[in-house]
């Protein structure tokens, strides 16, 4: 859902992922930073036997020290893109097969 596709007036931020610049939706990050909410990234791994494992990463921001400046939003979004890239490289079988 975070990778660019036409969503009208959705706020986006350009990040580098897999060596390419891509537009990621950034509105929720801006809201979280403005509200001093923790931003936690998690991935769900599908395991044999209809089991699942959740992998959580440390907070992307310190809720008390974060602000919603363009530079900070860009930094958080780039960290997020890096985590997606790392996860995808580690678990290539979990790549979504969409056009």
C-alpha positions as CSV (number, residue, x, y, z in Angstrom):
1,X,0.0,0.0,0.0
2,X,2.9,2.4,0.6
3,X,4.4,2.2,-2.9
4,X,3.2,4.8,-5.3
5,X,0.1,4.5,-7.5
6,X,-2.4,7.1,-8.3
7,X,-4.3,8.0,-5.1
8,X,-5.3,11.5,-6.0
9,X,-3.9,14.1,-3.6
10,X,-2.1,11.6,-1.2
11,X,1.1,13.0,0.3
12,X,4.2,11.2,-0.8
13,X,7.9,11.3,-0.2
14,X,10.6,10.2,-2.6
15,X,12.8,7.4,-1.1
16,X,15.5,5.1,-2.6
17,X,14.6,1.4,-2.6
18,X,16.3,-1.3,-4.5
19,X,18.5,1.3,-6.1
20,X,15.6,3.3,-7.6
21,X,13.8,6.4,-6.5
22,X,10.1,5.6,-5.6
23,X,7.2,7.6,-4.2
24,X,5.9,6.2,-0.9
25,X,2.8,7.5,0.8
26,X,3.9,9.7,3.7
27,X,0.8,11.1,5.2
28,X,0.5,8.6,8.0
29,X,4.1,9.1,9.0
30,X,3.5,12.9,9.2
31,X,0.5,12.4,11.4
32,X,2.3,10.0,13.7
33,X,5.3,12.4,14.1
34,X,2.9,15.3,14.7
35,X,1.1,13.3,17.3
36,X,4.3,12.1,19.0
37,X,3.3,8.4,18.3
38,X,5.8,5.6,18.1
39,X,6.3,4.3,14.6
40,X,7.0,0.5,14.6
41,X,7.5,-1.6,11.5
42,X,6.5,-5.2,11.5
43,X,6.4,-8.0,8.9
44,X,4.4,-11.2,8.9
45,X,6.1,-14.4,7.8
46,X,4.0,-17.2,6.4
47,X,5.2,-20.5,7.8
48,X,4.3,-24.1,6.9
49,X,1.1,-25.5,8.4
50,X,-0.8,-22.2,8.3
51,X,1.4,-20.7,11.0
52,X,2.7,-17.1,11.0
53,X,5.6,-15.3,12.7
54,X,5.6,-11.5,13.3
55,X,8.9,-9.7,13.1
56,X,9.0,-6.3,14.7
57,X,11.8,-3.7,14.4
58,X,12.8,-1.1,16.9
59,X,10.9,2.2,16.8
60,X,11.8,4.4,13.8
61,X,11.5,7.5,15.9
62,X,11.7,8.6,19.5
63,X,8.1,9.8,20.1
64,X,9.2,12.5,22.5
65,X,11.9,13.9,20.3
66,X,10.3,13.6,16.9
67,X,9.0,16.5,14.8
68,X,7.1,16.5,11.5
69,X,9.7,18.6,9.6
70,X,10.2,17.6,5.9
71,X,13.8,16.4,6.8
72,X,12.5,14.2,9.6
73,X,9.7,12.7,7.5
74,X,12.2,12.0,4.7
75,X,14.6,10.3,7.2
76,X,11.8,8.1,8.7
77,X,10.5,7.2,5.3
78,X,14.0,6.2,4.1
79,X,14.5,4.0,7.1
80,X,11.1,2.4,6.4
81,X,12.1,1.7,2.8
82,X,15.4,0.3,3.9
83,X,13.6,-2.2,6.2
84,X,11.3,-3.2,3.4
85,X,14.3,-3.8,1.1
86,X,16.2,-5.8,3.8
87,X,13.1,-7.9,4.6
88,X,12.5,-8.6,0.9
89,X,16.1,-9.6,0.3
90,X,16.0,-12.0,3.3
91,X,12.6,-13.5,2.5
92,X,12.2,-13.3,-1.3
93,X,9.4,-15.8,-1.2
94,X,7.2,-13.2,0.5
95,X,7.3,-10.7,-2.4
96,X,3.8,-9.7,-3.5
97,X,3.2,-10.8,-7.1
98,X,1.2,-7.8,-8.4
99,X,1.4,-5.9,-11.7
